[in-house]
């Protein structure tokens, strides 16, 4: 009976361990991934309820997207040529080059994001910014109302950064992306006038001028005064026109990296052709510019992909456009998932580091208290 009792005891112990893992592991993983929420978070964050006008905007966006894609599918079916698929090839080298440019541009953009927060005195670790930025990028994939910004607000709030600060910097990021993309779009349209113009050049030039005027320190100080946020006013007061121009130049570098990634993806599908680079830059920068203009939409129903598809349709036959779109979306989503995995790994490393530091401080405190005993 003794061996049977030992086996029964071991079995009972295993069941107990497994049940504890099932109950504690999800919470532990959540704590490592997102951190511990402050006690005042539930009272500090206002409840957001969907308004009726949001539903109206969503209906209009759905109708516009339906009309656009119906027209696009109609012209694609009429001009469909299966023989064009013979020009399609898959070169892994282009995918790898695109990944290198995306990796570089992503880290460069994160460095800009860190500098913006440092301007307000919030000097956080670069890895912490990477974790939150990657999580917010994955949250954008969730259908709903501004999940990306909401994710940033919640996670930065756990590190003591006010809600208004995160929201203001997210808005500044959108504005600078719009300015930089409009500048690059204008350059491509001027240098390569044969590129099909989805949006008229005077309109883009007008929007670019408006955005440049809106990013001037005087206008930003006026907006900061209306917001009545002392920290934001202090940060804007330290921003000069020279620093703003440097930020615009930095975002131009980020967009150029994205254009090179798209160009590499094109070359991996249709073969290397240097003349495709202006088309790649025009498609990417115009898409970013259009996405910034539509950033206020709760759900865009694919409208932000409109310029991308139209520009590619002017350079390639419909079958090749379909292949390019599939390869680009799969590659793009895979990159975001990769950054999400990297962010979770960083979260685990930061959690272990913080626990080791806390245990070390506890040991030092205990040692000093023992030495102080008479």
C-alpha positions in Angstrom: 0.0 0.0 0.0 2.9 2.4 0.7 3.9 2.7 -3.0 0.3 3.3 -4.0 0.0 6.0 -1.4 3.2 7.6 -2.6 1.9 7.6 -6.2 -1.5 9.0 -5.0 0.3 11.8 -3.1 2.5 12.7 -6.0 -0.5 12.7 -8.3 -2.4 14.9 -5.9 0.6 17.3 -5.7 0.8 17.5 -9.5 -2.9 18.3 -9.8 -2.4 21.0 -7.2 0.5 22.5 -9.1 -1.3 22.4 -12.5 -4.3 24.1 -11.0 -2.1 26.8 -9.5 -0.4 27.4 -12.8 -3.8 27.7 -14.6 -5.0 30.3 -12.1 -1.8 32.3 -11.6 0.0 32.1 -15.0 -2.5 34.2 -17.0 -2.3 37.0 -14.4 1.5 36.7 -14.3 1.8 36.9 -18.0 -0.5 39.9 -18.1 1.6 41.6 -15.4 4.8 40.9 -17.3 3.4 42.1 -20.6 1.5 45.2 -19.5 2.8 46.0 -16.0 0.9 46.7 -12.8 -1.9 49.2 -13.1 -1.9 52.0 -10.5 -4.6 52.0 -7.9 -6.0 55.4 -9.2 -6.2 54.3 -12.8 -9.9 53.3 -12.6 -10.8 56.7 -11.3 -8.4 58.8 -13.4 -9.4 57.4 -16.8 -12.8 58.7 -18.0 -15.3 56.2 -19.4 -15.6 56.4 -23.1 -19.0 55.6 -24.6 -19.7 55.4 -28.3 -21.6 58.5 -29.5 -24.3 58.6 -32.2 -22.3 60.7 -34.5 -19.5 58.0 -34.5 -22.1 55.5 -35.9 -23.0 58.0 -38.6 -19.4 58.6 -39.6 -18.9 54.8 -39.7 -21.9 54.4 -42.0 -20.6 57.1 -44.4 -17.1 55.6 -44.4 -18.6 52.1 -45.0 -20.6 53.4 -48.0 -17.6 55.3 -49.4 -15.4 52.2 -49.0 -18.0 50.0 -50.6 -18.4 52.3 -53.6 -14.6 52.6 -54.0 -13.8 48.9 -53.9 -16.8 48.1 -56.1 -15.5 50.4 -58.8 -11.9 49.1 -58.4 -13.1 45.5 -58.7 -15.1 46.4 -61.7 -12.2 47.9 -63.6 -9.9 45.0 -62.4 -12.3 42.4 -63.8 -12.6 44.2 -67.1 -8.8 44.6 -67.5 -7.9 41.2 -66.1 -5.1 39.4 -68.0 -3.9 36.1 -66.7 -0.8 36.2 -68.9 0.5 39.1 -66.7 1.1 36.6 -63.9 3.9 35.1 -65.9 6.0 38.1 -64.9 5.5 37.4 -61.3 8.5 36.0 -59.4 9.4 35.6 -55.7 12.8 36.6 -54.6 13.6 36.1 -50.9 16.4 38.6 -51.1 13.9 41.4 -51.6 11.9 40.4 -48.5 15.1 40.4 -46.4 16.2 43.8 -47.7 12.7 45.1 -47.0 12.9 43.7 -43.4 16.2 45.4 -42.8 14.9 48.8 -44.0 11.7 48.3 -41.9 13.8 47.4 -38.8 16.0 50.5 -39.2 13.1 52.8 -39.8 11.1 51.5 -36.9 13.9 52.0 -34.5 14.6 55.4 -35.9 11.0 56.4 -35.4 11.0 55.1 -31.9 14.1 57.3 -31.2 12.1 60.3 -32.3 9.2 59.2 -30.1 11.6 59.0 -27.1 12.9 62.5 -27.8 9.4 63.9 -27.9 8.7 62.5 -24.4 12.1 63.7 -23.1 11.1 67.2 -24.2 8.4 67.0 -21.5 10.8 65.6 -18.9 9.6 62.0 -19.1 12.9 60.2 -19.7 11.8 56.6 -20.0 13.9 53.6 -21.2 14.0 53.1 -25.0 13.0 49.5 -24.5 9.9 50.6 -22.6 8.9 52.9 -25.4 9.4 50.0 -27.9 7.2 47.8 -25.8 4.3 50.3 -25.6 4.7 51.4 -29.3 4.6 47.8 -30.5 1.5 47.0 -28.4 -0.3 50.0 -29.7 0.5 49.0 -33.2 -1.1 45.6 -32.6 -4.1 47.2 -31.0 -4.8 49.2 -34.1 -5.8 45.9 -35.8 -8.7 45.5 -33.4 -11.9 46.9 -34.9 -13.2 49.8 -32.9 -12.6 53.3 -31.8 -8.9 54.5 -31.6 -7.6 51.4 -29.8 -4.0 52.3 -30.7 -4.1 55.6 -28.8 -6.1 54.1 -26.0 -3.4 51.4 -25.5 -0.7 54.1 -25.3 -2.7 56.1 -22.8 -3.3 53.1 -20.5 0.3 51.8 -20.6 2.0 55.2 -20.2 -0.4 56.0 -17.4 1.0 53.1 -15.5 4.4 54.9 -15.6 3.0 58.2 -14.3 2.6 60.0 -17.6 -0.7 62.0 -17.8 -3.4 61.1 -20.3 -3.3 64.5 -22.0 0.4 64.3 -22.6 0.2 61.0 -24.4 -2.8 62.1 -26.5 -1.0 65.4 -27.4 2.1 63.6 -28.5 0.1 61.1 -30.5 -1.6 64.1 -32.3 1.8 65.7 -32.9 3.1 62.4 -34.4 0.2 62.4 -36.8 0.7 66.0 -37.8 4.5 65.5 -38.4 3.8 62.4 -40.4 1.3 64.4 -42.5 3.8 67.2 -43.1 6.7 64.9 -44.0 4.6 62.7 -46.3 3.1 65.7 -48.0 6.7 67.1 -48.6 7.9 63.8 -50.1 4.8 63.4 -52.2 5.3 66.9 -53.6 8.9 66.1 -54.4 8.0 62.9 -56.3 5.2 64.7 -58.2 7.6 67.5 -59.2 10.6 65.3 -60.0 8.5 62.6 -61.7 5.5 64.5 -63.4 4.6 61.3 -65.3 3.5 59.7 -62.0 -0.3 59.4 -62.0 -1.7 62.0 -59.6 -4.3 60.6 -57.3 -4.6 64.0 -55.4 -4.0 67.2 -57.4 -0.6 68.8 -56.7 -2.1 72.2 -55.7 -4.2 70.6 -53.1 -1.3 68.7 -51.5 0.8 71.9 -51.7 -2.0 73.8 -49.9 -2.3 71.2 -47.2 1.4 71.1 -46.8 1.6 74.9 -46.3 -1.3 74.8 -43.8 0.4 72.0 -41.8 3.7 73.9 -41.8 2.0 77.0 -40.5 0.2 74.9 -37.9 3.5 73.4 -36.7 5.1 76.8 -36.0 6.0 77.4 -32.4 3.7 80.4 -32.1 0.7 78.5 -33.2 1.6 75.5 -31.0 2.0 77.9 -28.0 -1.4 79.3 -28.7 -2.9 75.7 -28.8 -1.0 74.8 -25.6 -2.4 77.8 -23.9 -5.9 76.8 -24.8 -5.3 73.3 -23.5 -4.2 74.7 -20.1 -1.7 71.9 -19.5 1.4 73.2 -17.7 3.7 70.4 -18.7 2.7 70.7 -22.4 3.1 74.5 -22.3 6.6 74.1 -20.9 7.6 71.6 -23.6 6.2 73.8 -26.4 8.0 76.8 -25.0 11.3 74.9 -25.4 10.5 74.0 -29.0 12.1 76.3 -31.6 11.4 76.4 -35.3 14.9 74.9 -35.8 14.0 71.9 -33.6 10.6 71.5 -35.4 12.3 71.4 -38.8 14.8 68.8 -37.5 11.8 66.7 -36.4 10.2 67.0 -39.8 13.5 65.9 -41.4 13.7 63.0 -39.0 10.2 61.8 -40.0 11.2 62.2 -43.7 14.0 59.7 -43.0 11.4 57.4 -41.5 9.1 57.6 -44.5 12.1 57.1 -46.9 12.9 53.9 -45.1 9.3 52.8 -45.6 9.5 53.7 -49.3 12.7 51.6 -49.6 10.9 48.6 -47.9 8.0 48.9 -50.4 10.5 49.1 -53.3 12.3 46.0 -52.1 8.9 44.2 -51.9 8.1 45.2 -55.5 11.5 44.0 -56.7 10.9 40.7 -54.9 7.7 40.2 -57.0 8.4 41.7 -60.4 12.2 41.8 -60.5 14.7 44.5 -59.8 13.9 47.7 -61.7 15.3 51.1 -60.4 12.6 53.0 -62.3 10.0 51.6 -59.8 11.4 53.5 -56.9 9.5 56.8 -57.6 6.3 54.8 -57.9 7.1 53.0 -54.5 7.8 56.3 -52.8 4.7 58.0 -54.3 2.5 55.1 -53.2 3.9 54.9 -49.7 4.1 58.6 -48.9 0.7 59.3 -50.4 -0.9 56.5 -48.4 0.7 57.9 -45.2 -0.5 61.4 -46.1 -4.0 60.1 -46.8 -4.1 58.0 -43.6 -3.1 61.0 -41.6 -6.0 63.0 -43.1 -8.4 60.1 -42.3 -7.0 59.5 -38.8 -10.1 61.0 -37.2 -12.3 58.2 -38.5 -13.2 55.5 -35.9 -13.3 52.9 -38.7 -12.0 53.5 -42.2 -13.2 50.2 -43.8 -10.0 50.1 -45.9 -10.3 53.7 -47.3 -6.7 54.4 -46.2 -5.5 51.7 -48.7 -7.2 53.6 -51.6 -4.2 55.7 -52.8 -1.9 52.6 -52.4 -4.1 50.5 -54.7 -4.7 53.2 -57.3 -1.0 54.1 -57.6 0.0 50.5 -58.0 -2.8 50.1 -60.6 -1.2 52.8 -62.8 2.1 50.9 -62.8 1.1 47.2 -63.0 -1.7 45.2 -64.5 -4.5 44.1 -62.1 -3.2 40.5 -61.5 0.2 41.8 -60.5 -1.4 44.4 -58.2 -3.4 41.7 -56.4 -0.2 39.7 -55.9 1.7 42.8 -54.7 -1.0 43.7 -52.3 -1.2 40.2 -50.8 2.6 40.0 -50.4 2.8 43.5 -48.9 0.0 43.0 -46.4 1.3 39.6 -45.3 4.8 41.0 -44.9 3.6 44.1 -43.1 1.4 42.2 -40.6 4.3 39.7 -40.1 6.6 42.6 -39.2 4.0 44.0 -36.7 3.6 40.5 -35.1 7.4 40.2 -34.9 7.7 43.6 -33.1 4.9 42.4 -30.8 6.9 39.3 -29.9 10.0 41.4 -29.4 8.0 43.7 -27.2 6.8 40.8 -25.0 10.3 39.5 -24.7 11.4 43.0 -23.6 8.6 43.1 -21.1 9.8 39.8 -19.6 13.4 41.1 -19.4 12.3 44.4 -17.8 10.2 42.5 -15.3 13.1 40.3 -14.3 15.4 43.3 -14.1 13.0 45.2 -11.9 12.5 42.1 -9.6 16.3 41.6 -9.3 16.8 45.2 -8.5 14.1 45.2 -5.9 15.5 42.0 -4.3 19.0 43.5 -4.3 17.7 46.7 -2.6 15.9 44.5 -0.1 19.1 42.5 0.7 21.1 45.7 1.1 18.5 47.1 3.5 18.4 44.0 5.5 22.3 43.9 5.7 22.5 47.5 6.8 19.8 47.0 9.4 21.7 44.0 10.8 24.9 46.0 11.0 23.2 48.8 12.8 22.1 46.4 15.6 24.1 46.9 18.8 
